[in-house]
Each structure stands twice: as structure tokens, then as C-alpha cells.
Amino acid sequence: MTLPATVAVDVGGTKIRAGSVIDGELAHVRSVPTPATAGARAVLDTIAEVAAAVIAETSGARGAETGGHGSAATAGRGSAGFGGLVGGGDGSGSDFVWRIGIGAAGVIDPSSGLVVSATESLPGWAGTDLVAELSARTGLPVRVVNDVHAHALGEAAAGASRGARSCLLVAAGTGIGGGFIADGHLLTGRNSAAGHIGHVPVAAAAGLGCPCSGTGHVEAIASGPAVLETYRRLASGSAERVPGPAEPAAHEHSRNQESANPSSSSSGPNLGSDHDAAAASANSASVPANTRELAAAASAGDALAIRAFDIGARALGSALGGIVNVLSPEVVVIGGGLAEMDGIWWGPLREAFAADLIPAASGTQLVKAELGQDAALIGAAGLWNDERGEKH
């Protein structure tokens, strides 16, 4: 007897995580660096290799449980070791019928498996046909979605938004990204680009450059690196136009009003330290060199650090209030590195969010994500659930 089993993979700009999901249980998770600078082919090869390793480990553990040898003993035949691991062309081995579910950085068309566009964190990634390339390497069926969208699916399946008919997942860290689920279906939009919350215009970011090459977007004031830049402007006395914590301008964003991803250049489970640590203006030991240090300074009572986080949190909260007025989700789930902060960030976020809700949307829950990095793996595996799909 064989069991359906999924290799769930989360592909980011700095690391690739993978694990097995069987009967809804995530196990045998492993992480390897993403060979981003080596190009798309190297990244695809690495995905196939880590998937083969997960299958071998899972099958070996199964064999030990049953007193047999599992299918891991035949690893080494076929592309990336898949020939013996999965048996025939249907993905069946001695114990499992395998398939692959992927959450990947970039704008991903889940229908075709194509990377529509991507940031410079993965050179040559745009235009890659993930389904065709990985199916050829592994001999397994493959389904793929954007990694932040996978996070949204994971939290909806087993995390903070489980049981809700509709939910908005916001990943706030190195960038700002999101995913919206309605009636159990992920909304990807006409160009598979739905969820670019970081690129909603807000007044507090007016004139500030955004990583997308635009200006005035919420990511330019509310992401981890942006908060650090705000602190530096405040410390240098060049931030006169930035509204303070109690000024009403911080609440006027919704009236004036590239997919972030948790594992690479957008909204990952960190505060952006990989991207801002080398900033030249942070030479002094007394000046935070990265956003993680800035968070520590804020927690220790540094007034400028507190103000910088306050400004970013209010900008994001106001933007989310406007988005909720449009989409009306039951719950908004906040993940990413910034969500790990204390009331210094959550307090102004909640205040600005509530201030910009229309009466009909008042009381909408704003909660912290529960699953961390595993959300993307659980969501990617869920692409194989019959009841889960995409609505365009």
C-alpha cells in the first residue's frame, strides 16, 4: 500500500528549505543555501537535490519503522538520485506516491509554473518554467506558487487564520508582501501579481525611493531596511518632513493614498540585516548597523529608534486599514521579522490600522502569524489538496 506524500519546498534568495508532508504532518525539514549567483539552472539543480534528500530521509525513516529498508536504498539512479527513489513515472515508490509543491520567490503564474518576473536577488530567475524544469529533473508532478502566497495558504490551513473564510497575510520584514484568501481560494490576480502590499502609496513615504524603482510606496517607509534609513535620517537631522509618532499626518495615508517574499529580498523572517548591514553611515559603534540592532536599541529605550519604528508601523497600519476597507477579510495575519517585535511596533501598527477602518470593518482582527517559516512549506504542500486552488 502506498501513501500520498509531498515534498514541500520554499525557495528564497538566500536559502532553500524543504520537508516532507504526509497526512498534514511536516517532517524531515532541511535547509541549504540558494546558489543564486550561479543562475537559475544551479538553483533548479539544488531544488531537485534537496527534494531527493528529503525523499530519501523520509523513506529511510519509514523503512526503519516497518522493519524494511524503504525506498532510500535505491537512491543514486536517475536525475538527482530520483530514479530509484520514486520508482515508476507516476512517482510511486515502495511506500509513497510523491509529488512536489513549491513556494518560490518572484511573481509566479501557478497555472503554468512560469516565473513571470523576479528581483535581482535571483539573477536569471524570471522566465524560468519551474514545473517543466523540475518535472524533468525529478520525474515527479510539480505545482508552484509565489512564496508569500504559500505562507498565506499555510497560515490558513494550520496557523493563525485557520477556520476563517477569508484572510489577508502580510509579510513584513526586508520588504512588505501579502496574500489574500477568500472562500478557501488564493487570489493571484490577472498577472499573478496580487498581494504587492508593499507598493501601496502612502503619504509618509512621499518622495522616498522603493526597491521596485517607484517612489512613495509603503515599503519605502515601513520595511526593516526602510525603518533603519528613517532612523539614520532622524539621527542626522535630515528628517524634518517625516511625521512624528503623534502627528496626524501618520494617519492620513489612506486618504492620500515586486512580490515580497519571506526567504529572499522581500518580507522574510528577518529584519533585513542581510541587506543593510554594510551601510556606510553605520560606522560608529553607537549607531545601529542593521535593523536587528535597531530593534534592540528601541527595546532598550532609544528614543530615535522608537520613533523610527513608530513611523514605519503607523504607515503600514494605515495602509492595511485601507486594504481591509476594500477586501473585508475576517482576519489580518502579520508575519515576517517585524512581527517578532514587541509593543513598540505592534502598538502604533494597531492604532493606525483601527483609525483608518470604516465603521463596517471595525473590529477586524490583526494577529501575529503562528507558523513562522514552516507556513510556506505547509502552504506549498497544500497546493495538492483538492479543495485548495487559485481564483483569478
N, C-alpha and C positions, 0 to 999 in steps of 0.2 A: 504494500500500500504506500502511495506517495502523498505528500502533503504540499500544498501551495506555499511557496516561500519567496520572499522578495529581498533582493539586495538593494537597500536604500542608500543613496549617495548624495552628499551635499558638496557641491563644487564651488569653491570660492577662489579669490585671487591669491590667497596665501596658503590655504590648506584644503585638502580633500578629506572628508570624513565619510565613512561607510560602515554599515552594520546590517545584520540580518533581521528581518521582521517576519515572525511566524506566529499566527494566531494573535496578532496585535502586540506581541512582545518584542521589544528591541533588545538585541544582544550582539556580542562579538564586535563591538564598535572599535574601529581603528582609525587613525589619522596619519596622513602623510603630507609633506609639503607639496604645494602645487608648483610644477615646473613651468611657471607662467612665461618666463623669458625665453624658454625653449620653443614656444609656439604651440599651436592648437594640437598638432599631431602628438607631441610629447604629453600634453595634458590628457588626451584621449587614451593613450597607451597606459598612463598611470591610473586612470579610472578603471580600465579593464584589469590591470594588475591587482589593484586593491579589492576589486569585486571578486576576483578569483581567490584572493587570500581569505576573504570573508566566507566564501562558499566552502573552501577547504576546512577552515576552522569550525564552521557550523556543522558540516558533515562529519568531521572527525569527532566532535563532541557527541553527535547523535549516535555514531558508531560505538563510542565508549559506553553510552547509556544503554544501548541494546545488546552489548556484548559482541557486536560485529566490528567492522572496520570502516563503515560509512563509505562514502564515495571519495574521500580525500586521498586515498592511497593511489588513485589513478591520476592525480594532478601532474601536469607537465606535458600532456599531449594536447595539441591544438593551440589556437591563438591564445596567448596569455595564460596557458595552462587550462583552458576551458574544455578541451576535447574530452577528457576523461571525467572531469568534474560534473558535467551536466548530462552526460550520456548522449542521447539522440538529439536530433534537431528541434525537438519540442521542449528542450530544457529540462528533461526529466533525468534524474539520477536514481540511485537505488533507494533514496529516502524522500527526496523533494522534487517538486516541479518548480524551477527557478524562473524568475523574471527580474527586471531591473527598473527601479523608479528613481528618478534623478531630480533634484532641485539644483539649478545651475545659475551662476551669475550671468547677468545680461538680460536683455529683453528676449524672451523665449516664446516662440509660437508652439503651444502644446499640441496643436493638431498635426503639424508637420515635423516637429522636432528641430526646427531651424533656429539658430541664434540670429535674431533679427538685427540686433545691434549690441555692442558691448563697449566698456570703457577701456582705457589704456592699461588697466591692471591685468588684462588678459590679451596680450597682443595677438592678432590674427584670429581671435575667437569669433568675431562677427562673421556670419555666413556659414558657420560650421553646421552640418547636418548631424546632430547628436544621435538621433535614432538610427540612421543608416550606418554611421561610423561605428557606433558601439555595438550594434547588432552584428555587424561584420566581424568585429573583433571577438565577440563573445558567443555568438550563435544563440543569443537569448533575446526575447522580446523586450523592448525598451519603451518607457514612457517618460516624458520630461516636462518640467515646468520651471518657471523662474524660482530662485531660491527663497526670496521673501514670500512669494506666493505659497511655497511649500511650508514655510513657517506658519502662515495663516491656516493652512489646511491641518497642520499638526496640532496647533492650539485648539482648533475647532473640534478635532477628533478626540483629543485626550488631555487638553490643557485648560487654560483659563476661560475659554469660550465654549467649552463642550456643553451641549444642550441648548445653545442659543440658535435661533432660526437665522439670525443674521449677525455678522460681527465684522469689525474693522481691526486688522492687525497693523500696528505701527512699529517699525523697527527703527530705533533712534540711537545712533552711535556715531561711527565715522561719517555716515550720511543719514538721510531720512528716507525710508521706503515704506511700502504698505501693501496690503492685500485685503480685498473685500469679498466676503462670502455671504450670499443671500440664498435662503431656502436650500442650504446644503451645497450650493454650487459656487465655484470660484469664478468671479468675473474678471476676464482678461482684456476685454475691450477689442475694438476693431483692429488695432495693430499689435495686440498682445502687450500693450504698454500701460494698462490700468494699474494704478497703485503708486504713481510717482508723486507721493505726498510731499516730498522734499522740494518739489518745483511749483508749489502753490505760492503765488506772490503774497508778501506781507509788507506792511509799511515799515516795520522796524529794520528790514533788510534793504531798504531803498538805496540803490547805488552800490551795493556790495556784490562782488562777483561770485557766481555759483560755479561749482565744478562742471555743470552742463554747458558752460560758456555764456549763460544768461546772467541777468542781474536781478536782485530784489527778491529772490526766492527764499523760502523759509529755511532751507538747508544752509544758506549763506549766513544765517544768524543763530540757528538752533542746533546744528550738528556739533559733535565733540570738538573737531578742529576749529569750527567757527566760534564756539564759546571761548576757546583759548585765544583766538585772534581778538575777540572783544575785550578780553582781559588785558591783552597787550596794548590795545588802543587806550583803554582806561588808564593803564599804568603810565603810558607815555603822555597822557593829557590830550590825546588826539581824538577823543570820542565824545566831543561835546554834543553832537547831534543824536547820540544813542540815548533813547529814553531810559530813565531810571526805573527802579523797581516799583515805585508807587505812582509813576506818571501815567495819565490816561492814554497817552499815545500807544502804550504797550497793549491796550485793549481795542485799538482801532483797526487792527489788521484786516479783519473780515469785512469791514466796511470800505476799505481802500483796496481792498483787495484787487538721470539715467537709472534706471531702477536701482535703488539702494539695495545692497544685499548684505546679509549678516556675516558673510565669511570673507568678503573681499573689500573693495573700496567703498562700500556703502553699508551703512547700518549694521555692522557686525556686532558680535558680543564683546566688543571692547570700546574704549572711549576715543579711539583714533590715535593712540600713541604711536602706531607704526608709521603714521603719515606725518605727524607734526613734531616728532622728537628732534629732528635736525634743524628746526627753525633757528635762524641766526640770531634772533632777538632774545633768545633764552640762554645767553652765556653766563649770566650771573647765577650764583648758587641760590640766591634769594628769589629768583624768578622761576616759576614752574616751567619745566622744559617740555612738558606734554600734558595732555588733558587729564591723565590719571593723577599726575602730581597736582594739577589744579584742583581736582576733586578733593584731594587730601587737604590742600590748603583751605578750601572752603569749609570742610568739616572741622578744621582747626580754628575757624573764626576769621579768616582773611576776608575783610570787607569787600575788596575789589573782586575777589574770586566769587564770593556770594552774589555780588551784583551781576557779574558776567553770566553765571548760571541762571539767575533770575530773569535776565533779559531774554536769553535763549528759550527758557521754559515757557515764559509768557507768550513769546512769538509762536511757539509750537502749539501751545494750548489754544490760543486764539484761532490758529489755522484749523485745528481739529474741530473746534466748535463750529466753524463754518462748514466743514466737510460733513459733520454729523447732521447739520441742518438740511443738507442736500440728500444724504443717503439714509438717514434714520436707522442706524444699526441698533440692535439690542444692547451691545456692549462694545467698548473700545479696549483693545488689549495692547499694552505697551511693552515692547521687548527691546533688546539691544543694551549696550553698555550703560547708556544714560539712565535706563530704568533701574539700574543697580544702586543709584544714589539714594540719599535719604530725603527728608522733607525740604531741604534746601532747594531741590529741583522739583519734587513732586508737589510741594505746596503751591508755588506760583503756577505750575502747569495746571493743576486742578482749578485754581481760582480763575485764570484766564479762560479756560475751557468752559466753565459754568457761566461766566459773564457773557459769552458770545452765543450761547444756545438760545434758540427761540423757545417760547413757553411750551410748545408741544413736544420739544425734545429735552426739556429739563428733566433731570433725574437719570439721564443716560449714564451707565456705569463706565468708569475709567479705571481699569485694573491692570496689575502687573502680570506679564506673561509667566507661565509656570514651568515650561519645559526646557528653557534655555536652548542650547544648540541642538538638542535632540528633536526639537519641534520640526526642523526641516527634514530629518530622516523619517519621522513618523508620517509627516505630510507627503513626502515622496513615495513612501510605501503605499499610502492611501490612494495614489493615482490608479492602483489596481483594484480598488473597491468598486463594485458595480454601481453603487449608489452615489459615487463621487465623480464629478466631471467638471467641465468648464462651460460657462454660458457666455456667449459673445454678444 
